[in-house]
């Protein structure tokens, strides 16, 4: 499972249980197939959530499980 780091200050929606994370919230966007499961971490490496990744959409991750 790929790990994606959420930028410092962009964790709020994830911590508020919003089901989407937009591409601008990430430090970098990895290449990979749409639908690949990812692990979201904060800027210190702490687990935030798990979801499905799509590099072709502004909604980069659709969350299916939280910390």
C-alpha positions as a Python dict, from the first residue, in 0.01 Angstrom:
ca = {
    (1, 'X'): (0, 0, 0),
    (2, 'X'): (135, 342, -100),
    (3, 'X'): (173, 608, 173),
    (4, 'X'): (75, 967, 90),
    (5, 'X'): (171, 1262, 311),
    (6, 'X'): (-89, 1532, 372),
    (7, 'X'): (65, 1881, 385),
    (8, 'X'): (93, 2054, 722),
    (9, 'X'): (-227, 2252, 782),
    (10, 'X'): (-432, 2045, 534),
    (11, 'X'): (-529, 1766, 777),
    (12, 'X'): (-850, 1936, 897),
    (13, 'X'): (-1097, 1780, 653),
    (14, 'X'): (-953, 1432, 710),
    (15, 'X'): (-968, 1475, 1088),
    (16, 'X'): (-1327, 1601, 1043),
    (17, 'X'): (-1416, 1274, 863),
    (18, 'X'): (-1469, 1431, 520),
    (19, 'X'): (-1470, 1143, 267),
    (20, 'X'): (-1264, 1321, -1),
    (21, 'X'): (-911, 1461, -7),
    (22, 'X'): (-822, 1695, -291),
    (23, 'X'): (-491, 1675, -475),
    (24, 'X'): (-369, 2014, -344),
    (25, 'X'): (-364, 1870, 10),
    (26, 'X'): (-70, 1641, -68),
    (27, 'X'): (301, 1708, -61),
    (28, 'X'): (340, 1502, -379),
    (29, 'X'): (114, 1288, -594),
    (30, 'X'): (251, 942, -676),
    (31, 'X'): (195, 771, -1006),
    (32, 'X'): (-24, 468, -994),
    (33, 'X'): (-342, 312, -1125),
    (34, 'X'): (-681, 454, -1029),
    (35, 'X'): (-834, 262, -742),
    (36, 'X'): (-504, 176, -574),
    (37, 'X'): (-537, 167, -192),
    (38, 'X'): (-332, 430, -8),
    (39, 'X'): (-242, 513, 352),
    (40, 'X'): (-266, 881, 448),
    (41, 'X'): (-25, 1025, 705),
    (42, 'X'): (27, 1373, 849),
    (43, 'X'): (350, 1572, 810),
    (44, 'X'): (496, 1389, 1113),
    (45, 'X'): (414, 1044, 973),
    (46, 'X'): (111, 980, 1196),
    (47, 'X'): (-165, 767, 1045),
    (48, 'X'): (-479, 959, 940),
    (49, 'X'): (-686, 736, 712),
    (50, 'X'): (-697, 481, 432),
    (51, 'X'): (-860, 529, 96),
    (52, 'X'): (-858, 475, -278),
    (53, 'X'): (-630, 689, -495),
    (54, 'X'): (-706, 844, -834),
    (55, 'X'): (-435, 1057, -1000),
    (56, 'X'): (-676, 1154, -1281),
    (57, 'X'): (-915, 1346, -1054),
    (58, 'X'): (-892, 1658, -837),
    (59, 'X'): (-1039, 1433, -568),
    (60, 'X'): (-715, 1241, -527),
    (61, 'X'): (-832, 1011, -246),
    (62, 'X'): (-1173, 880, -145),
    (63, 'X'): (-1149, 767, 215),
    (64, 'X'): (-1287, 436, 337),
    (65, 'X'): (-1133, 411, 684),
    (66, 'X'): (-1013, 654, 952),
    (67, 'X'): (-757, 646, 1234),
}
